[in-house]
Amino acid sequence: MERALIALLTGIVSAGVTALAVPRLIRVAERYDALSYPTEERWVHRRPV
C-alpha cells in the first residue's frame, strides 16, 4: 500500500513539474527559433532593392 501511495505522489509531482516546465520550454524554443531563422520582417529588410 505504501508503494502505491509513493508511486501515486511521484506521478502527481512529476506531472505538475512537467506542466510548469512546458511553457518555459516553449518560450525558450520560440526565442531560439527567432534567433536562428529570420522572421518575415527581417527577411523583407534583407532583400536587395
One Martini backbone bead per residue (centre of mass of N, CA, C, O) as a GRO file, in nm:
protein
   49
    1MET     BB    1   0.058   0.062  -0.021
    2GLU     BB    2   0.292   0.260  -0.001
    3ARG     BB    3   0.392   0.232  -0.292
    4ALA     BB    4   0.137   0.342  -0.424
    5LEU     BB    5   0.151   0.624  -0.297
    6ILE     BB    6   0.430   0.701  -0.396
    7ALA     BB    7   0.367   0.669  -0.696
    8LEU     BB    8   0.140   0.875  -0.704
    9LEU     BB    9   0.297   1.121  -0.602
   10THR     BB   10   0.517   1.115  -0.815
   11GLY     BB   11   0.324   1.157  -1.055
   12ILE     BB   12   0.208   1.429  -0.966
   13VAL     BB   13   0.472   1.585  -0.948
   14SER     BB   14   0.575   1.535  -1.238
   15ALA     BB   15   0.329   1.662  -1.375
   16GLY     BB   16   0.363   1.944  -1.250
   17VAL     BB   17   0.645   2.002  -1.354
   18THR     BB   18   0.578   1.971  -1.651
   19ALA     BB   19   0.357   2.192  -1.663
   20LEU     BB   20   0.565   2.420  -1.583
   21ALA     BB   21   0.795   2.366  -1.805
   22VAL     BB   22   0.666   2.387  -2.089
   23PRO     BB   23   0.634   2.698  -2.130
   24ARG     BB   24   0.938   2.753  -2.109
   25LEU     BB   25   1.028   2.577  -2.347
   26ILE     BB   26   0.865   2.728  -2.558
   27ARG     BB   27   1.001   3.003  -2.523
   28VAL     BB   28   1.287   2.910  -2.586
   29ALA     BB   29   1.222   2.802  -2.869
   30GLU     BB   30   1.125   3.072  -2.985
   31ARG     BB   31   1.386   3.227  -2.945
   32TYR     BB   32   1.566   3.040  -3.111
   33ASP     BB   33   1.411   3.072  -3.375
   34ALA     BB   34   1.440   3.382  -3.395
   35LEU     BB   35   1.757   3.368  -3.418
   36SER     BB   36   1.801   3.148  -3.655
   37TYR     BB   37   1.547   3.275  -3.797
   38PRO     BB   38   1.413   3.475  -4.010
   39THR     BB   39   1.183   3.691  -4.025
   40GLU     BB   40   0.978   3.851  -4.225
   41GLU     BB   41   1.088   4.135  -4.168
   42ARG     BB   42   1.389   4.076  -4.204
   43TRP     BB   43   1.368   3.962  -4.491
   44VAL     BB   44   1.270   4.222  -4.622
   45HIS     BB   45   1.526   4.395  -4.542
   46ARG     BB   46   1.744   4.205  -4.687
   47ARG     BB   47   1.646   4.267  -4.950
   48PRO     BB   48   1.719   4.366  -5.245
   49VAL     BB   49   1.621   4.655  -5.437
   0.00000   0.00000   0.00000
